[in-house]
């Protein structure tokens, strides 16, 4: 019988020990989930009085990658933010306010459990390398995440349980530039990347035994419907500016990106469409207020990540 891809599900949980599989504690609705199992191939090209180049192929070290695409649900995105920044400071007692900041330590590893419609595969030791949020004011905000870790293994299929949380919408955005409200914003993107390197110890195993979770880089893009060049375009080439991008679903559900020091790296006026706009790119960098490149504040019903 044909297997239906609509029956796929993705669960995840933070691990206590790198590479030790744990069962999911949460399941997230996904638009796409693309796991890739990788085994490094080692060719034997030793010359043997024969013009054949490859005489044998050996299996080397192994790894698994998982790329996730989904809408930005206010409960789910906290798992990605904690994984890539490391620090979650919680206040409140329902709703809870989560303040995500960069901590000078390795981020936590996760086990990703993906049922593809045929079988469920668990990817242990999964370290996050990328998280990106993208929105425009006419649609839903999306969230993409990329992980790398141990090669997937077939496990017992879990039974997913989903929350009733609604995703953030693009029109729920508001922007402060230099502490002043800007209502010309029509689209944008925030990207967080972290250097991750899988480490293979000399222990007769092809699986990674550790992972180096290194430096974090934050960048973004903003698109404005402009009426003049003063408010947005002229930021390019000027002093660094503080940016605060907030999505407010209700008094109890919100997501705020704070970049206390943002350098505008590019700004282009685009008059090829029905309205004139400016496309702006920025890099966020270290400052004492954020104790890193950014502070991300999430308010929701989740008590702890």
N, C-alpha and C positions, 0 to 999 in steps of 0.2 A: 504494500500500500504506500502511496506517495506520502512523504513526510511534509508537514506544513511549517514553513519558516516563521509564521505568525505565532507559533507556540513556543518560540525561544524565550529564554529568560536569563537575566544576569543578576547574580547575588554577589555580595562582597562582605568582607570583615577584616579588621586589622589583626595582624598576627602578634603574638607575644614574643616568639622567636622566629627570626628570619628563616623562611623555607619550611616551617612546620605548618602544615595545612590546618585551617580552621573552617568550620561550617559557616555559611552566610548568616549574618545578623540583620541584613537589609537587602531588599531586591529593588532595583531601579528600572523604570521603563526606558527602553532604548529604541532609538530609531535605526541604529546600526551597531553591530558588534563584530569586529573582524580580528579573530585570533590568528596568529601565524606561528607555527612551530618551526624552529630552525635547528638543524644539525650541521655543524661545520664539517665539510668534506675535505679530507687530506689525500692528495694524490701521490701515489708512488710513481715517480718518473725516473727511477734509477735505470741507467742505460744497460741493456742486456744484449748487445750485438744484434739489435733488432730496431727497425725504424718506428715501431710503435712508441708513442709518447707516454701513455698512461698504462701501467701494468697492474695496478690495483688501486682501490679507493677505500680509505678507512674513515670510520666515523670519529669525529672529534668532539669538542665541547658542544653543549646543547643549551638552548634558551627558548623562551616563549614570549611573544609580544601580543598585546591586546589593545586595539584601538576602539574607543567607545564614542558614539555620537548619540546625543539625547537632548531633549528640552531641559531647560534649567529649572529643575524642581527645587524649591527652597530647602527641603530636608536632605535631598541627595547630594547637592553640591558641596555641603560641608565636609563630606568624606574626602573629596578631591582636594579641597583647600587645606585640610589638616595634613593630608598625605604630602603635599608639595611644600608647604610652609613650615609645618612641624608643631607650631604652638597654637593651642586653642584655649583662650581664657574665657571662662563661662561666668556670667552673672545672671541674676533673675531666677524666677521659680515658675515659669510658665506664663507668658512666653520667655524663652531663654535667649540671651544675647551672647553670641560667640564672636570673640575678637581673635582673628587669625593673624599671626605675625611670624616673621622668620626667626627661628631659633638656631643657634650655632651648634647643631647636632644633626645626625642623620635622620631623615624622615622615616616614619614607620612603614613597614612592609605590609602587604595585604595578600589575602587569597581571593582571587576572582573565580567564581564558579559560573560557567556559561553552559547552559543547555541549548544546543544548536538546532533542536527539533528531532535529533536522532539519539544523541547521548550527551551527558554532562561531563565537561572537562574542567578540572580545577587547576588554576595557575597559581602556585604558591610562590612566595618570595617576590611578589609583584611590586616593583618600585615605580612610582609615577615619574614621568619625564616631562609631560606637557599638560597644561590645562588651559583651555581658551573659551572665552565667552563672546558670543557674537549676537548682535541685535540690530533691528531697524524698527522704526516706530509703527510700522504697518504689520508686524508679525510677532511671533514668539521669540524669546531669547533662547539661544542654543548653548549647549555646553559640550565640548569635546575633551576627552582625556586619553592619554597614551601611557601604557605601562610596559615594563620589561621585567622578566624574571625567569623562573624555572619552567622548563618544558611542561606542557599540560599533560595531565593524566586523567583517565576516565574514572569517575567516582559515581556513587549512588546519586540518582537524580533527586534534587530537593524540590519541595513544594513551595512556590513563591507566595509571598504575602506583600501586598502593596499598600502604601498609604494613600490617602485621598487628597494629598497636597496638590495644588494647582501650580503650573509653571509661571515664571515671570514673563510679562509681556513687554515688548519694546516701548510702548507708549507710557509705561509706568516709570520711565527713566526721568531723572532730573540731573542737571549738571551745574556745578559751581566752578568757575574759573577765577582765580584770585579772590575767592570768597564771594563772587558776584554771580547771580543766577544767569544762565544762558539758555534761552528757550529756542535757539536755532538748531539745536542738535537733532539729526534725523537718523543717524546710524552710528555704530561703533563696534569696537572689538578690544578685548583685553586678553593678553597672552602671557602666561607664566611658564617659564622653562627651567628645568633643573638638570644639572649635569649628573648622570648616573652611569656607573661602570660596574658591570658584573665581574666578580672576582672568582677565579677557579683555583682552589687549593690543591696541593699535591696529595690527594687522598684516594686515588684509584677510582674517582668518580668523574663523570662528564658533566655533572650538574654544578652550577655556581654554588659556592659555600658562603659567600658574603656578597654585599653590594656596597659600593661607595656612592653615597648620596651627597653631592657636592653643592656648588654654587648655584644661586638662583638669579635669573634675569627676568625683568618685567617690562613689557612694552605694550603699546596700544595704538588704535586708530580711531579717529573721530571724523564724522562727516557732518557739515553744517550747511543749512540753507541760508545763504548770506544776503544781507542788504547793503553792506559796505565792507571795506577791507580792514576797518579799525578793530572790531571786536575779536576776530578770529585770525585772519590771515597775517596781521601784523604781529601776532605772537611769535611767528617764525623769525629767528634772528635776534629776538629780544631776551630778556632775563628768564630764568627758569620760573615756572609758575606752579602753584598748588592746584591740583584737580581733585574734585570729589564727584564721583558718578554714583548715583543712588537709584535703586529700583524699589519702589514702595508698592506692595500689594495690599497691605492693610496696616493698621496700627501695630499688629502683632507679627507681621511678616515683611521683611525687607532685606536688602542686600546692598551694601555700600562699599565702593572701592575708593580708598584714599591714597593719593599719590602726593605727598607733601612737597617733593621736588621732582618736577617733570620737565624734561628738556624736549622742546619741540624740534624734532629732527628733520621734518619735511612738511611743506604745505603747498598744495597745488590748487589753483582755481580751475574748476572744470565747468565750461560753458557748453558742453556737448549735449546736454540733456535739456528738458523743458524748463528747468530752473537752474540758476547759477549756484554752484556749491563750492565749498572748499574741503578738500580731503587733507587731513592733518595726521601725522604720525608722531609719536612721542616715546621716549624711554624714561622710565622711573628709576631713580637711583637712591643710594643710601642717604638717610638723614636720621638725626637723633630722635625725632618725634616718632617715626615709624619703626625705628631700630632695625632698619632694612629698607627695601625699596617701596614697601606698601603696607598698609593696614587694611584688612578686609573684615567688615563687620556684618554678621548674618544674624537676623532675628527670626526665630521659628519655634516650633513646639518640641524640638529634639533636646533632651536634657544633656546628653553627652555623646561625643564621637569617639 
